[in-house]
Amino acid sequence: MGGMIGVVLGVFGATRLAASFGWPMLIRPDVILISVGFSALVGIGFGLYPARKASQLDPIDALRYE
């Protein structure tokens, strides 16, 4: 979701800047797909490790630990 929000904000900001300065603008879908895919992989990778580690803990010991 964060990757998609970033793409929307980036395209919106780039369109506004290009229009205000009179620059030509090219939006490449392949670059957008690669960036969203990378964002998704990073999110899944950094979310999966702590979730897997937490799933292997005993719930009573996990609640008792500070």
Order of alpha helices (4+ residues) and beta strands (2+ residues): alpha-alpha-alpha
